[in-house]
């Protein structure tokens, strides 16, 4: 039972079928003038419209990239390098606002820019993972050049008030970027209605191929060119376009758009059943993140007295694929910066399990999944020095220090 769709998702059969001819039959370079090249250019523009339709954008506002990480880098560095050229000692243009729970593609990019004199404000979040709009307003300065807040968190699934954030940005004439890698195709995303100026997308989160993504850049927004070369993608992202990948991304976006309501209902039914049954059947189990403002396909549990990596490996033996946090941090033994920002102590955050639902999952599987989680949790607690088996309770508080500022990994 594959339940790690937030890490990556299987390529839909219709998507694969659409892609196959472009590997060896219709293999043209979209920059050439003969028929094969014209054919490639036509399907490139068709895919651009399919992706644009998913977020209610104009096709001309879509630039294809290699994925969400490149899209985040392109936007943040592109705005920063454009604005720094206008900066003076009297009127600096070097301040960026983001949140403490962003994906590393945003956090590490901001950290990189700090080395070159940029100032970054990392907004805190509450115990549900939501930023405060008042904190955002108070963080804005005359030198602020960008607000970048993710739409939905990749670990705990919390959905930020994107429309309201966009309104605040508009009031101050500041470009607003959102990483929508986890939300687009899972919940409605409308760049016009939600006041979004820049947005990052990734194909492999919506049953498309890996290695392709896109960035939405609202008309009138100017970025410093991120990738130099032959001038593809309207000069914004040079390099021969990945036509098979882009065709697959376009088809995946089209299918996600068509099936959005159906998949939302399907995912939410499974999500809510998992939450209800896990909390009812497993002692000292909790849900990380917001229950109200949550992606329909995401559930993130925490089990006291359990170590997450062992939990994942044992569940794998039961035929269930899940994650301790984001796939990007699987090999990092440090605690999740997201859970630390929510105020969860490191020993407890290590006992977390993320299950992210896809169309291949069924409501009929819930009872088996819950029984398997209980079986593994009970086994691991029997071995844990943080669990008192005689009294059947968590005793880790005796050894755990409170979350300190340094535990937030500076974000």
N, C-alpha and C positions, 0 to 999 in steps of 0.2 A: 504494500500500500504506500504509494509515493505521496508524501505530505510535506514537501519542501519546495512548493512552487514559488515561494518568495526568493529562493536561491536561483532556481531556473525552472523552466517548464518544458515538457516534451513538445516537439514540433508537431503541430496538427497535420493530419494526413492531407488535407486540402492545401495546406501551405506547402508541404513537401512536393506535392504534385505540381503546383504552380512553379516551383523553383527549378525542378529537374532539367527542363529544356535549356536553361541558361548556363549550364555547365559545359555542354558539348555540342549543342545544335545552334542555339541562338546566343553565341558567346561574344558578340561584338562589344567594342569599346564605344561608349556613348559619346566620345569626343570626335569620332571619325565621321566622314560624310557619305560613305557607301551604305548600301542597304542594311547590312548587319549592324552598323553603327547607329543608323537612324532607328532601327528596331529597338536597340538598347536604350536610346534616348526616349523613345515613346513609352516603354515600360517603366523607365525611371520616373518620368513625369506622372504616369498613372499611379505609381506607388506613393509619390509625393502627395497627390490628392487624397489617397486612401488614408494616409497618416494624418493629414491636415483635418480630414472629416472627423476623425476620432476625437479631436480636441476643439472642433469648430474654429479652425484657423483657415487662412488663405494658403493655397499651395505654395505661393511664392515666399511664405514666411517659414518654410520648413527647409532645414539644411541637414543632410544625412551625415552621420558620424559612425564611429566604430562601436558606440554604446553609450550608456549613461555616464560612465566615468569621463569619457572624452567630452561629452556634452557639458557636464558641470565645469570641467576645466576650461573649455572654450568660452563659456559665458563669463565666469568669474575673472579669469585672466584677461579676457577680451575687453571687459568693462574697465578693469583696473588699469590696463595699459593705455587705453584710450583716454581715460580721465586724468591719469597722472601727467599727461602732456599739457593739461590745462592748469595744473597745480602750481601755486606760487606760495611764497612764505606767508603772505598776507591772506591768501585764499586757498588753503590746502584742499586737495581733492583726493583723499586717501583713506576714507573710513568705510568699512563694510560691516553690516549687521547680519548675523546668522544665529543659529540656535545651538545649544549644547548637545543636541541629539542627532545632528545631521549625519549623513553617510560620510565615511572617510574621504570620498571623492570631493566633498565640499570642505570638510574640516582640514584635510591635509593641504588642499589648495590655498585655503586662507592662511594656514600656518606658513606655507611657503612664501606668500606675499608679505607676511609680517617681517621676514628677513630683509625685505627691500624697503622698509619704512612704512608699510601700510598698517593702519590701526584696525583691529577687528574686535567687535563686541559680540560675545557669545551669550545670548539670552538664556537664562535658566528656564526650567520647566517645572510644573507642579507634579504631584505624585501620579498623575494620569499621563504625563508627557506632553502637556499643553503649555504653550508659551502664554504670557500675559500680554494683552494688547497695550496695556498701560506701560509695561516695561519697554515694549517696542517704541511707543511714542517718546518715552523719556530718553531712549538711546539715540534718537535721531539728532544729528548735528548738521551744521552748515557744510561740513566736509564729507557728509555721507554720500557715497556714490552708488551703493547697491544694497538692497535687502534680499537675502537669499534664505528662504525658509522652506523646508521640504513639505510636500502636500501630505504624505502619509509616511510614518516611520517604518523602516524596513524590518525592524526587530519586533516592536510591540504593536504596530499597526495603528497607532493613534493618528487621527486625521486632524490637521491644524485648520483654524478658521481662515482659509486662504482668501476668500472674498473680502473679509474685513481687513486682513493684512494688506491686500492690494489697494483697498480704499485709502488706507493710511499712507501708503507709498505714493499714490496719485496726488493726495493732498499736498505732499511735500516735493512733488516732482522728482521722485527717486525711482529708478527702474526696479522692478520686482521680479525676481527669478524664483521658480520653484522646481525642485527635483520631484517629478511626477512618475518616476520609474515604477514605484509600487502601486500607484493609484490609477493611472491611465489604463483603461480596459477593465478595471475592477469596479470603479464607481464613476459617475459622470464627471468629466473634466471639460470645462468650457472656458477657454482663455478670455473670451469677451465678457461673459457674464461674471467671471471670477476675478477680473481686473489683473490678469497676468500679462507681463511684458515679455518674459523669457521662461522657457520650460524645457526640461530634459526628459527624454524618453529612451526606452530600451526594448528591443524586439523580443529577447528571449524570456522576458517576464510574462508575455502574453501569447505563448505557444508559437512564437516565431523562432528563427535561427539566431544563434549566438554571433557576436562580432559585428552587429549593426544596431544603430540607434539613430536618434535625431534630436535636433534642438529647434524649438520654436523661437523665432526672433521677430517681435512685433515690428511692423513697418515703421520706419523712422528711428529705430534703435540702431546705433552704430557700435560695432565691436572692432577692436584692433585684430587684424588677421592672426589667427592662431597657427594655421598650417600653411606654410609657403610652398609654392611650386607652380604647377601648370594652370591654376586658376579655376579648377572645377568648383561646383556648388557656388556659383556666383562669386567666385574669388575668396569665399570664406573658409573653404576646406579643400585644399588641393590634394590631388591623388586620384588615380583612376577609380571610379565608383565600383563598389562591390555589387554588381547587378544581381546575381543570384540571391544574395542576402537581402538586398533592398526590395526585390520582388517578393520575397518571403515575408519581410516586415510589412509591406503594404497589404498583402493578403491577410496576415494575422491581425492587423489593425482593422481591416474591413470586417472580419469575422467577429472580433471583439466588440465592435460597434453594433453589429447586428444582434449579437447574443447577450448584450450587456444586462438587460433586465432579467433574462432567464438565468444567467450565471450568478447574478447578485442574489437572487432568491435561493438558488441551489446552494451556494456557498454559505449564506447566512443560516440556512436551516441546519446544515452540518455543524457550523461553528457554534451555534447556540446549544445544540444537543451535546456537543463535546464539553462545553463549559458547564452546563447543568449537571451532567453525569460525573464528570471528574470531581467537581467541588462536592458533590453529594456522596461520593464513594471513596475518596482518598483524603485522609485526615491531613490537616496542615497543608492544604493545597490552595493556591491563590492565582488570580489572573493579573498579569502585569499589563499596565496601560489602561486606557479608558474603555469602559464597557459601552458607553453611549456613543462616543466619537471614535469608531473603530472600523477598520476595513472588514468587509463581510467575509473575506477569505482567510483572516488571520486570527489565531488564538495563541497566546503566549502564557504558559503556566509557570509557576514556581512551586517547588516542593522542598520543604524544610528538611535538612539532614541528608540531602542527596547531592551527588556530584554529577554535573551535566554531561561530561564526556562519557562516563560509564553508562548513564541513562540512554544516551544515543546509541551506543554500541550494543547494549542489551536489547533495545527496541529493534535494532537492525536484525538481531537474531530472531525476533518475533515477526519479521517481515514488514516492519514499519519504518519508513524513512522520515526523520524529522531533523531538527537543528537545535543547538543550544542558543544561538543568536543569529547573526547574519553570516552568510557563507563566507563573506570577506574576512571574518575574524575567527574562523574555525580553528586555525593553527596558532592563534594568539592565546597564551595562557592567562593573560591579564583579564580581569573582570570586564564586563560590558560597560563602556562609557555611557550607554543609553540608560541602563538600569541604575548605574551610580548617580546619574543626573536625576533619576526618579526618587533618589534617597534610599535605595535598597542596598543593604550591606553586602560586601563582596562575597562572604560565605554563602549568603542566601541567593545572590544573583547567579552563582555558579550552578545552582540547582534548578535552572530554567530549561524549559522545553518550548520551542516554537513549532507549531503545526500550521502549515499554510495550504489551503485547500484549492483543488483544481477540478475541472470538469470530469476527470477520471475517478474522483472519489464519490462514494455513495453513502447515503444516510444509513443503509443497512450495515455498513462497516463500523459504525460508531461503538456499538457494544463490545466488539472485539478489540477495538483500539483502546477503549477505557479499561477493559479487563487486562490487557497487556501492560498498559501504563501502571496500573495498580500492582500487578505481579512484579514488575521490575522495581518500582519504588519500594515495595515491601522488602524485596531481596536486598536492595542497596542500603536500606535503613538498618537491616540486621547487621550489616558490616560497618556501619558508620559510627565513629566516635562522637558524633554530634547528635546522635539519637539514643535516648534511653529506652531500651527495649522493655524493661520491666514496667516502667511507668507509661510507655508508649507516647513519648513526647520529645520535642526538640529541646536540646540543652546547649546549643551552640552559642547562645547569648552570653554564656559564662566566659567564653573565650574571645568573643567578637568585639572589636573596638567600633565606635561610631564611624559613619562615613565622614572622612575629613576632606578638606579642599583638594589635597593631592590625589585622593582617590578618583577624582573626576577627570584625571589625566589632563588637567589644565583647561578643559573645555567646560 
